Amino acid sequence: MASDPTAGGAPAEMPVEPDDNLEIPAKPEAGELQQLQAEKAELQDKLLRALAEAQNVRRRGQQDVERERKFGIERFAKDVLSVADNLGRALSALPDDADTVDPALKNVLVGVQATERELQSVLERHGVTRIEALGKPFNAEFHQAMMEVEDPSVPAGTVVQELIPGYLIAGRLLRAAMVAVSKGGPAVRPASNEN
């Protein structure tokens, strides 16, 4: 038995006649085409610029986060340096033979030394390192000369005394070392950028 499309209540397909009311746009003229191409080029340029700007904003944001991670503790570190200075002054104020004179003083000395070592260790863990200045040529990038000391046995311009130690944070100067510099000795070659 042949299948009848109208059997079973299914509607029969109606023939579709072409609709003459549909408007198909005509091909643009040469002037319009150039205008559309210029518009397209302008929009592509704007898109590329917007993408580049978004990438720059993202990169700057990442740099800001990295900079904050490295240097965010800078103010706190400067404040903690005064504690390190006071511990150093306490140790240098004691006589050299203090630990042999009084056993109680020896315990205090050992405790202060341990506290100073622990503080230096904590600072280093957070990227704060001490500038080694003593015996090195004076370098204005890392040292601040507080006085000159007449010493013909040492080359002129050499750091002979460290009054207050200097520190770097992630390679950037946190505080310059305050030093005494020799004069009167043989000339020394200019300091390099290394500390």
Secondary structure, DSSP 8 states (H G I E B T S, - for coil): ----TTGGG----------TT--------HHHHHHHHHHHHHHHHHHHHHHHHHHHHHHHHHHHHHHHHHHTTHHHHHHHHHHHHHHHHHHHHS-TTHHHH-HHHHHHHHHHHHHHHHHHHHHHHTTEEEE--TTSB--TTTEEEEEEEE-TTS-TTBEEEEEE-EEEETTEEEE-EEEEEEESS-------S--
